[in-house]
Amino acid sequence: MTSTIRPLPPQSGARPCDRGAAGQKKFIFTNGDRPHAERTAAALGISDHFEDIFDIVSADLIPKPNRETYEKFVDRTGISPARSAMFEDLPKKTCIHRIFSACGRR
């Protein structure tokens, strides 16, 4: 089975790395490696909308949903989990984010 990745259509008013009214940064946080994330983001036409990529190498090869990986992500990016949104492909990977938000780690 093959899949085709298509770029997103241009959105009115969207700018590269547009942080919006809240000034929030956007990151790609992936269990894949940086080159794969870069290729995928480029194929989707969204590369310019993200500050950086936190990949499996950045996580010292410890994949999500390990708590240690989320802690490294928060420490290296400086995000505030209580004031952020996270989107995942698997529900089990979002549980740690909810824990960070609830305990007000940052």
trRosetta pair geometry for C-beta under 8 A, 3 or more apart (Angstrom, degrees):
i j d omega theta_ij theta_ji phi_ij phi_ji
5 40 6.8 -130 -134 -144 165 69
5 43 4.3 53 107 135 131 129
5 44 6.0 -74 174 -67 112 75
6 43 7.9 -44 -68 157 6 87
6 44 7.7 53 89 -117 34 56
7 43 6.9 -139 -69 156 71 43
7 44 5.8 123 -119 -177 49 26
7 45 3.3 65 -150 -21 106 126
8 11 7.5 -13 136 -33 116 98
8 44 5.9 33 -18 173 91 82
8 45 5.3 -139 36 67 74 113
8 46 6.3 54 14 -60 126 99
10 14 7.2 -163 -173 51 65 114
11 14 3.9 61 75 -10 106 129
14 18 5.9 -134 -159 6 59 148
14 49 7.5 -23 176 -98 115 117
15 18 4.3 112 58 -69 80 108
16 48 3.2 -62 -130 157 107 118
16 49 6.3 -117 -146 -70 49 49
17 26 7.2 -160 -137 39 63 106
17 48 6.0 -95 -25 162 78 66
17 49 6.0 173 -72 -140 39 26
17 50 6.9 -86 -98 37 81 12
17 51 6.4 96 -135 -73 115 60
18 49 6.9 -31 26 -131 78 82
19 22 7.2 -117 151 77 87 62
19 23 4.9 27 135 -146 132 34
19 24 5.6 169 -168 57 87 42
19 25 6.4 -26 -116 -79 110 41
19 26 7.5 -161 -108 -14 63 90
20 23 7.2 -117 76 -38 63 24
20 24 6.4 -8 53 35 108 90
22 83 7.7 -169 177 169 137 112
24 83 7.4 -155 -99 133 119 98
24 84 7.0 151 -153 -110 132 75
25 51 4.6 -4 -169 -25 109 147
25 77 7.1 -161 92 -180 135 105
25 79 6.9 -121 62 -88 105 93
26 49 6.1 -27 81 144 149 78
26 50 4.9 -99 107 -113 96 63
26 51 6.1 147 62 -4 53 87
27 50 6.1 98 -121 -163 24 103
27 51 5.8 -43 -80 54 73 98
27 52 5.6 -15 -123 68 93 74
27 53 7.0 153 -170 -103 79 26
27 54 5.8 29 166 -2 129 103
27 73 7.7 163 108 -167 152 104
27 77 5.6 -64 -47 -121 157 145
27 79 7.4 -107 6 -48 130 134
28 37 5.1 147 129 -175 144 131
28 41 6.4 -94 -65 -67 153 132
28 50 5.3 12 -24 -155 90 162
28 52 7.6 -131 34 111 77 41
28 53 4.5 -17 66 -116 107 79
28 54 7.1 -178 90 30 55 63
28 55 8.0 14 108 -69 98 76
29 54 4.8 -2 -113 64 70 109
29 64 7.5 83 143 -52 102 139
29 73 5.6 37 -129 -135 126 142
29 86 7.5 -37 47 -139 140 104
30 36 7.7 -144 132 88 149 105
30 37 5.0 176 26 -84 156 125
30 53 6.9 -23 20 -168 111 98
30 54 7.3 149 24 83 62 59
30 55 5.5 -15 70 -116 93 67
30 56 7.1 -64 110 -33 71 78
31 55 8.0 69 -180 -165 6 61
31 56 5.3 52 -170 -75 44 107
31 59 7.9 -46 -114 37 56 152
31 63 4.5 38 -131 -142 114 103
31 64 5.5 -110 -65 28 104 91
32 36 4.2 -95 162 82 128 134
32 37 5.6 153 86 -50 114 86
32 40 7.9 73 79 -3 161 139
32 55 6.3 -65 92 -145 55 101
32 56 6.4 -144 102 -14 9 112
33 36 5.2 93 59 11 73 103
33 37 7.1 -143 99 -4 35 92
33 55 5.2 69 -149 171 32 142
33 56 5.8 -61 -80 39 59 104
33 57 6.1 53 -131 -19 85 107
34 37 5.7 -60 -144 41 32 109
34 38 6.1 34 158 -22 68 107
34 53 5.2 129 -126 99 82 135
34 55 4.5 -120 -55 -15 68 152
34 57 6.7 -54 -15 31 102 123
34 58 7.9 94 -59 -25 106 104
35 38 5.6 -54 -144 36 31 113
35 39 6.3 31 157 -18 65 105
36 39 5.8 -55 -148 36 31 110
36 40 6.3 27 156 -17 65 109
37 40 5.8 -56 -144 39 30 110
37 41 6.1 28 159 -17 66 109
37 53 4.8 144 104 -147 145 140
37 55 6.0 -143 -3 -89 137 111
38 41 6.0 -56 -142 40 27 107
38 42 6.1 27 157 -19 63 110
38 47 7.0 46 -152 -116 65 116
38 53 6.8 -94 -59 -29 78 160
39 42 5.8 -59 -148 39 27 111
39 43 6.2 27 155 -20 64 107
40 43 5.7 -54 -147 35 30 111
40 44 6.4 19 156 -9 64 109
41 44 5.9 -63 -147 45 30 105
41 46 5.1 -98 -161 75 79 85
41 47 4.4 111 129 -82 110 68
41 50 6.8 -73 -142 18 150 135
41 53 7.9 -131 -17 -81 146 122
42 45 7.5 36 -178 -73 32 32
42 47 5.1 23 -81 -47 62 129
46 49 4.9 -51 -174 28 77 123
46 50 7.1 60 139 -17 89 103
47 50 6.9 -81 -168 33 35 100
50 53 7.0 61 131 -65 138 71
51 77 7.9 116 85 -144 135 101
52 77 7.3 -164 61 -109 123 96
53 58 7.8 178 118 -14 66 142
54 58 4.7 -116 -158 87 65 153
54 59 7.0 83 160 -48 92 91
54 72 7.9 160 -169 114 127 94
54 73 5.1 104 145 -121 163 91
54 76 6.6 137 -111 83 122 132
54 77 6.6 -70 -53 -52 136 118
55 58 5.2 107 50 8 57 101
55 59 7.2 -121 112 3 36 94
56 59 5.5 -60 -147 45 35 110
56 61 5.9 45 159 -111 93 45
56 63 6.2 -15 -122 -91 104 76
57 60 7.7 41 -179 -75 34 22
57 61 6.9 15 -106 -59 40 71
58 72 7.1 162 140 136 83 124
58 73 7.8 81 121 -91 120 70
58 76 6.8 -146 179 79 117 173
59 62 5.1 -120 148 58 98 72
59 63 6.9 102 108 -91 147 27
59 64 7.7 -95 -124 -41 166 69
59 69 4.4 17 -150 -132 125 99
59 72 5.7 146 -121 75 63 144
59 73 7.3 -9 -89 -54 98 89
60 72 7.2 -163 6 -95 102 167
62 66 5.1 -78 160 64 105 152
62 68 5.6 -21 124 87 156 117
62 69 5.0 -156 104 -66 97 101
62 72 8.0 117 61 6 118 143
63 66 6.5 104 79 3 47 107
63 69 6.6 -36 140 -64 14 162
64 69 5.4 -131 -77 98 58 146
64 70 7.1 81 -115 -58 90 85
64 88 8.0 -140 136 -125 150 125
64 93 4.8 48 144 -139 123 110
64 96 7.6 -137 -151 30 89 139
65 69 7.6 -151 -167 54 18 125
65 70 7.7 12 -164 -39 59 116
65 92 5.7 -124 -16 133 151 84
65 93 4.6 -154 -78 -116 105 56
65 95 6.5 52 -175 47 145 96
65 96 5.5 173 -174 -12 93 120
66 69 4.7 90 73 0 91 105
66 70 7.5 -167 96 -3 51 83
66 96 7.9 33 105 -71 17 156
67 70 5.7 -58 -156 38 40 110
67 71 6.3 40 150 -21 71 105
67 96 5.4 -174 -102 -129 65 125
67 99 7.7 -44 -117 76 108 147
68 71 5.6 -54 -148 35 32 114
68 72 6.5 34 153 -19 65 103
69 72 5.7 -51 -149 34 32 111
69 73 6.4 36 151 -21 64 104
70 73 5.5 -51 -149 34 34 115
70 74 6.4 33 154 -18 66 105
70 96 4.5 -168 -26 135 160 134
70 97 6.7 -149 -138 -70 137 61
70 100 6.4 -139 149 -43 129 136
71 74 5.8 -54 -148 37 31 110
71 75 6.2 29 155 -17 65 110
72 75 5.7 -58 -143 41 29 110
72 76 6.0 18 163 -11 67 113
73 76 6.3 -64 -142 42 23 102
73 77 6.0 -3 169 2 63 118
73 79 7.7 -18 137 30 86 120
74 77 6.6 -69 -134 48 20 94
74 78 7.8 98 173 -74 52 8
74 79 5.9 -97 -130 59 64 86
74 81 6.1 -35 -108 -45 126 106
74 100 6.7 -168 -71 -147 148 149
74 105 6.7 11 165 108 165 134
74 106 6.3 -151 -178 -45 121 129
75 78 7.8 15 179 -66 21 48
79 83 7.9 -151 175 71 79 84
79 84 5.2 34 171 -65 123 148
79 106 7.3 146 106 41 49 168
80 83 4.2 26 94 35 117 105
80 84 6.2 160 80 -27 58 98
80 106 4.6 -143 -124 99 65 125
81 84 5.6 -67 -132 35 30 114
81 97 6.3 -165 -154 -157 112 68
81 100 3.6 -41 142 126 171 119
81 101 4.9 -125 137 -70 97 64
81 105 5.9 37 30 45 130 109
81 106 6.0 123 15 22 82 111
82 100 7.5 -130 -49 130 65 78
82 101 4.9 129 -100 -144 54 66
82 104 5.5 17 -58 -112 142 63
82 105 7.8 173 -31 35 96 67
82 106 6.8 -155 9 63 96 83
84 97 7.9 -103 90 -161 107 113
84 101 7.8 -133 51 -88 79 106
86 94 6.2 165 96 -123 116 87
86 97 4.5 -113 29 -124 151 165
88 91 7.1 145 91 -88 121 22
88 93 4.3 -174 -153 79 151 117
88 94 5.0 -149 19 -55 138 93
89 93 7.6 37 52 29 60 139
90 93 5.0 86 76 -4 91 107
91 94 6.0 -58 -161 24 47 111
91 95 7.9 62 150 -39 69 88
92 95 6.3 -30 -166 -5 45 115
93 96 7.5 -45 -177 22 46 102
93 97 8.0 41 138 -8 65 109
94 97 5.3 -55 -162 38 58 117
94 98 6.4 61 144 -24 79 100
95 98 5.7 -55 -155 34 36 113
95 99 6.7 38 149 -21 67 102
96 99 5.4 -51 -152 32 38 114
96 100 6.5 39 151 -18 68 101
97 100 5.8 -51 -150 35 34 111
97 101 6.4 33 153 -18 65 107
98 101 5.7 -55 -146 38 32 112
98 102 6.1 31 157 -20 66 110
99 102 5.9 -59 -145 38 28 110
99 103 6.3 8 164 -5 65 112
100 103 6.5 -69 -143 45 24 96
100 105 4.7 -53 -153 8 80 131
100 106 7.7 19 176 1 105 93
101 104 7.7 22 177 -68 30 45
